[in-house]
Amino acid sequence: MAKIIHNPLVLSSSRSAEKSESCCKLSGPTSFMSSKFLGNKLLSTNSATSPATRRSAAVVAVSSDVVKEKKLKSSSSLANLLITKEEGLVLYEDMILGRAFEDMCAQMYYRGKMFGFVHLYNGQEAVSTGFIKLLKQEDCVVSTYRDHVHALSKGVPARQVMSELFGKTTGCCRGQGGSMHMFSKEHNVLGGFAFIGEGIPVATGAAFTSKYKREVLKEDCDEVTLAFFGDGTCNNGQFFECLNMAALWKLPIVFVVENNLWAIGMSHLRSTSDPQIWKKGPAFGMPGVHVDGMDVLKVREVAQEAIGRARRGEGPTLVECETYRFRGHSLADPDELRDPAEKAHYATRDPITSLKKYLFENNLANEAELKAIDKKIDEIIEDSVEFADESPVPARNQLLENVFADPRGFGIGPDGKYRCEDPKFTQGTAQV
Amino acid sequence: MLGILRQTVVAKLNHALNCEQGIGAVALRAYSSSSANKMTVRDAINSALDEEMSADPKVFMMGEEVGEYQGAYKITKGLLDKYGPERVVDTPITEAGFTGIGVGAAYHGLRPVVEFMTFNFSMQAIDHIINSAAKSNYMSAGQISVPIVFRGPNGAASGVGAQHSQCYAAWFGSCPGLKVLAPYSAEDARGLLKAAIRDPDPVVFLENELLYGESFPVSAETLDSSFCVPIGKAKIEREGKDVTIVAYSKMVGFSLQAADILAKEGINAEVINLRSIRPLDRSAVNASVRKTNRIVTVEEGFPQHGVGAEICATVVEDSFEYLDAPVERIAGADVPTPYAANIERMAFPQVEDIVRAAKRACYRSR
């Protein structure tokens, strides 16, 4: 059995990953997620004692050995880099799309074009991009109410997401879902759920379907499902129920915890008996991994392993991403409880800035190329706002549409025939 | 229900026993013209599940004890041996989790049948039934339909106490996006379950534990593997002209017995078996009331905001001028179900309560 070496370190306010040379190396094979080791193989432990971070004692530090080894090599030979230029630009573009989109949402909300509950993803882009850009179209993503960027990363056009937020009929759900309920059958985004923990069993069900298709229907199916949810959800019963069943039936799912430390105004440390969420994986028989969610390359590395495991039929993984949301819980949240020093600390770890730095340092891209991408994204966002603005609101008859897949579910009207056969019903002029 | 409280109840045990045993006999009389084949409700449900699972490989069952135990009430007997553990899935005791898994599987193309050991346990999973199943087709604007069936025994059994005896027809029946079915006879059970499994929308299928062992005659048509009963259409179990009695599930049996007793006193009652709580067959109920001018609704559930309340409202809204007497509502007592047998009897409608209410509607009560 591999030994876990503890070496308490004082963390400065820079990213914990950069202290890799002072972190302890684990003895053992480089892939920490190989299925033989169930997460007892824990990597080095750092204790963050800096007052700037609210993450108190015994936070597990970052990164796989693979990443550490690569970082230690200072040579810039392409063979040692984590990504190619094309991949780097794809990641950059996706994160910029997420950031620009969410910033535009805030603007539109304050101008009254968007309404209700809007939960923005600023600061967490590395998690969405790091994971979702590794998926195929047939793989599924299930998210929470903070789902705009997950939908965008998965491929839902910005126009459709923006229209949906404006409540227009050209939205991905024809304006019937809203900010918290992004669904796309084409891109396999299975929601968008308002209830904490509701998406986890649904994702587990989609993974169950994958396995069923392979084993019972004998189809060639290696689809993987990703379930995204937050730190608050990890105290909810459904989370544990699904960890149990996913491990029991070896379902092809990755449970991605976006631990941004705050559930509205409830700090993770105040609400959780053991704040290290990754530990809950091994308790159920699956690997639990902690990763720096502000670094898209590290997330991508871990994601590759986890998704690979699931695709090979080795079962689920629990990945805890240490991340942070730069804005409040929602646009209605005054965000008064969070320490400004904490916010400042994480602002220095902005995932987009970090990726930019990596691309420049390793000569994968230059200023001009990145600026071109910024401009392109700006145009996409502007276009999506225009499109949403000009789109029509739903027509009257849309109120009664799509309640049932089989509209005879509306029952029989007073004339003895099915209501849905009455033309006035479908046009929205019948008295109901 | 008010009748139960008004009258001092003397436990007429013999009478009660005669009623319970008489259900089968009454049913036979009601179906006097059909064939001699008989089937219990349990076999009806089992055969419906078997046929649908064999016809469509995407249909699978999930629930506690459905596999190796052959079903907590032996409804899924034999299915594990026939279809294997991937299609008849024994789950851990995790209603919220496995219901959600069923919904997720339905989102992604399978046709799950989720069993709740009783519908009381569905309360642990009700978030998934309502929020992720019922509302999803709407929230996704038709992209994601949820062809799932939630089934299990509903309502009171015998002496099982307050936490195992509630009727959920009214709760689920108020939710848009769901279809809610409550079969009575074997024909209902078979036809409605097959229709439910083939339906592309979420269906809540409320069975009744005490009916599982009841035998009903079934026609050859019922036994055919493509037999389906349309969802949303009520059935007139017994034609009459003096008063309409509307009921569902076990109460249909009680209503038929009450109708026999009333017939001896010269009151010719029409008994409607709703079959479908949502969508409610309002036009059948109203048509009947316009014929008889009097209505009595019977249900086992709690009185406030119950199914009977909805039927009465619909009758008053649509057929007010036709009513010759105030609407009568019989429901379970407004108390958590007691355990002791004698007061448990008082907590649910009995045949004599239905008879009394019908007479009151006909202005014939003492």
Interface residues (C-beta under 8 A of the other chain):
Chain A: C140 V142 C172 C173 R174 G175 Q176 G177 G178 H181 F183 S184 K185 E186 L190 G191 G192 F193 A194 F195 E198 I200 P201 V202 A203 T204 G205 A206 A207 F208 T209 S210 Y212 K213 E215 V216 L217 G237 Q238 E241 C242 N244 M245 L248 E401 N402 V403 F404 A405 D406 R408 G409 F410 G411 I412 G413 P414 D415 G416 Y418
Chain B: P57 K58 F60 G84 E86 R87 T91 P92 T94 A96 G97 F98 T99 G100 I101 G102 V103 G104 A105 A106 Y107 H108 G109 L110 D127 H128 N131 S132 S136 N137 Y138 M139 S140 A141 G142 Q143 I144 S145 V146 P147 P176 G177 K179 D199 P200 D201 I231 G232 K233 S276 R278 P279 L280 D281 R282 S283 A284 N286 A287 D318
